[in-house]
Amino acid sequence: MVVCKFSDFIDDFLISKEVEEGCAPSTIKAYNYDLDKLINLVGDIDMNSPMIRQQIRLFLKKIKDLGYTKKGIGRKIASLRSYFKFLTLNEFIDKNPMSTIRSPKIKLEESLPKFLNISDVEVIFKKLKDRILFNSRKSQRYYLIVRLLYSTMARVSELCNIRIRDIDFEKGYIRLRGKGNKERIVPVDQKTLEIFKESLNNRISYDSEEYLLVNTRNQRLSPRVVQTDIKYIKERCGFPDSKIITPHVFRHTGATHLRRSGMDISELQDILGHSSPNTTRIYAKNDITKLKQSYSMMHPLNNSDKF
């Protein structure tokens, strides 16, 4: 019998994800990381072993012991489920060991997106303009990053890939490239557009193919740099460690604030680039204020003295 190891098919799997499904490089990297993590923690599993399920569960136990959240464990399970589905469909293995392994149940309050209050956003913008707190060559970049994250609700990878030609200053929108290289158009407020136009005028020179957000050497920013910048902004603004502020939190924040202001779920879905409305509906659950307003306006008990 030919001995097949867990690692033997990873390259084939990643190529399939990239070429056949059109997954983004960041998604491919995440799959690779998750699969490598299993090998690092429990070894390169023999795919013919009758103990393969036990080894997978041992891996899940180890990442739980390392402090992974339910959501983090769920992502590892999703990666393994996708990998073993690929192996089964391509007849590399006969049985899918993930068929009886379930993702951890996440309570509603654990799954709701984290977001900032309007007052938090106001504090950040106010302090970003403080030249005592932020007085480096990067200060303008910090302000532009936060402004763009909050206004467009772009994912960090989408943010880094915006080119100058993607902005229509006259019509007031920015073109974003999301998961699977899908494009969408996002409206942007006039003041944000004016701020970016001013920042471009401050460049020595530029052409439309250049990236909108660049470092001090005029090079494209990487997602890791943006994450580091946001972490620094959080610290300089004096937020406690317990306060979760990341690039993705600004995405959730903008979406939650739009929903609370009355934006329809289908419109919000278009802005966020969600393929399914079910993904967007999580913001409705985040918004008891909007729900209460609708209830007060529409329920007969709130509009009649006859009961």
N, C-alpha and C positions, 0 to 999 in steps of 0.2 A: 504493500500500500504506500502510495506517495504521501509523504508528510507535508501538509500545507500549513503555513503559519499565518497568523492574523495580519502580519505586515505585507504578505505577498501580493495582496490585491489593492493596497491603498492607492498606488499610483494610477491604476486602471480606474478606480472609483473617482478619483479627483479629476481625471481627464474627462470622464463621463459627465461629471457635474459642470465642468467648464464648457465643454464643446456641445454636448447634447442638451443640457438644461440652461446654458447661458448664465451660470452663477457668477457673481462678481468676484474679483480677486480676494476681497476681504472675507467673503463667505467660504471660498476654497481654503483660505488660510485657517479659518476657524474650524472647519472639518478636520484638516490636517492636525491642528493642535489637539483637538479632542481625542482623535484616534491615537496619536503619539502618547497622550497622557495615560491611556490605558496600558500601553506597552511599558511605559516608565514605572507604573505602579504595580502591575501584576505580571509583567513579562509578556513575551511574544507567544500568544496562545496557540496551541495545536488545534486546528480547525476540525480535526476528526475526533477530538477528545469528548467523551460522554460527560465530562465535567465542565463544559464550556459555559453553561448557565451559571454555575457556582462561581466561576472565575469572573464573570461579568458582574455578578452581585457583590463579589469581594471588592471589585474596583469601585462600585458605587458606594460601598461602605467606607472605603478608604478616602474618597473625596468628601464624603460627609464628615468624617473625622478631621479632615483638613479645614473644615469650616465653610464648605460650599453651601450656598443657600439652596432652597428647594428649586428656585428658578434656574440656578446654575447646574444643579444635578439634572433637572429636566432637559437642559440643553445637551448635556452629555448623552442622555438617553436618546434624544432625538437624532443626534449624530450617529450613534450606534445603530438605531433603528433604520436609518437611511442606508448605512453601509451594508448591513446584513440583508436588507431588501434587495440591494444591488447584487449581492453575491448569490442570493436565491434565484432572482430573475435570470441571471446569466449562468445558472447551473454550476457555479463554483462549489456550492454546498447544497445538500439535500433538504435540510430543515433549518428554519430560521429560529435561532435561540432567543430572539427578542420577542417572540410571539406571546410569551407569558410574563414578560417583564413590564410593569406599569410605571408610569411617571408619578412622582409624588403629588398628592392633592394639595393645591394651593388655595388658601382661603381668599375670599374676595378682597379683603383689606390688604392682603399680601401681594395681590396681583395688580392692584390699581397703580397706574403710573404716578411716580413722584413728580410734583410740580412746585413752583415757587408762587407765593402770593404776589399781588401787584406791588405791595409795599416792599417786598424783597427786591423786585426788579427795579423799583425806583431808587432804592439804596445803592444797588450796583451801578446804575447809570450815573448817579450823582457822584459817587466816589471815583468812578473811572475818569471823570472830568477834573478831579482834584490833582493838580500838578505837583503837590507835595507827596501824595501817596503814590502816584504813577508819573514818574518823571524820566523814564528811559526812552530810548529810540523805539521801543516796542509799544509804547503807551497807546499810540493811535491804532496800532494793529489790534490791541486788546479790545478797544472800543468797537472797532469795526466787526470783529468776530462775534461779540455778544449781540450787537445790533442785528447782524445778519442771521444768527441762530434763532433769535427771538422773533424776528419779522417773517422769515421764510419757513421756519420749522424744518429746516433741512437736516438730514443726517450728516454726521461729521464728514463722511467720505464724499457726500454730495457737495458739501460746503467747499472742500479742498479742490474739487474739480470744476468749480465755476470759472469760466473764462470771461474776459471783458465782453466778448461778442455775445455772450449769453444774456446780457442785460439790455433791455429795451427801455431807455430812459424816457422816451416819449409816451409809450403806451403804459409804462409802469408795471413791468413784470420781469421776472428772472426765470430762465430755463434751467431746470435741474435734471441731472441724470441719476436715476435711482437704481434699485435692485434689478438685475437682469438687463442693465443698460436701457431701461425704459425712461423716456423723457416725459416731463410734465412742466407746465407753466404755472408759476406761483406769483400772484399779485404782491406788490411791495408798496408800502406807504411812500408818499412823495418826499418826506423829510429824509428817510433812509437813502433814497436814490440821490438826493442832493448831497448828502454827506459822502457818498461813494464817488460822485462826480468830482467833488472837491479834492478827495484823496488822490484821484487819478491825475488831477491837474498839478498836484504836488510832486508827482513823479517826474524825473528828468525827461524820460521818454517812455512810450509804450505803444504796442499795437494790439489789435483786437484779439489776437490769438493768445496773448499772455494771460496768466491766471490773475484773478481778481485779488486774491489774498496771497501775499508774498512775504518772505522774510527780509531781513536787512540787506541780503545779497541778491534780492529780486528773484528768489527761487520759490517755487510752489511750496506751500505749507503741507506737511504731512498730518494725518489724523492724530498721530502721537503728539506732535507739537501743539496742536489745538487743545488736546486734552490736558497737556502740561500747562498751557496758558490759562485755561479755565481754573485749574487747581490753584495756580498762583493768584488769580483774581479773587477767588474765594478767600484765600488766606489774607490778602491785603485789605479786603473789605471787612474783615473781622468776623466772619461767620464761624460758628463752632464746628468742630470736627464732625459732630453728629448730623449736621446739615448736609444733605446730599445735593451737590451742585456739580453737574457734568454737562458736556455738550448736549447729550440726549435729554437731560432734564429741561433744557431750554426748549427743545422740540415739544415735550409734553406740556410745558408751561404755556407756550403760545397756543397750542391746541385746546387746552383746558380753558384759557381765557376767552378764546373765540367762541367755544361752546357756551360758556356762561353768558356771553353777550348775545346769544340767540342764533348763532350760525347753525344751519341745518347739517345733520350728520352726513348726508350725501355730498354736500359742498366741502365739508371738512375732510372727507375721504379723498376727494380730488386733490386738495392741497397737500395732504400728507403722503399721497402716493400709495395708499393701501389698495391691494388687489381685492380684498374682501371687506364688505361693510361691517362684518362681525368684529374685525380688528379695530375699527374706528369707534364702534359702540361702547368700548371701554370708557371713552371720555364722557358718555352720557351717565355712566355709573359714578364717574368722578364728580358729577355735577348735581348734587342734591338741591342746590339753590335754584337752578333752572327748572328742575322737576317740581319743586315746591311752588314756583311762580305759575307754571302751567296748571298744576292741580288747583291752586287758588282761583285761577281764572275760569277753569272749565268744569269743576265738580259742582253739581247742583246744590249741594249743601252749603257751598260758599256764596251762592248767588240767589238764594231764595229764603223768605221767612215762613214758607208754608210747611216746613218740616218740623 
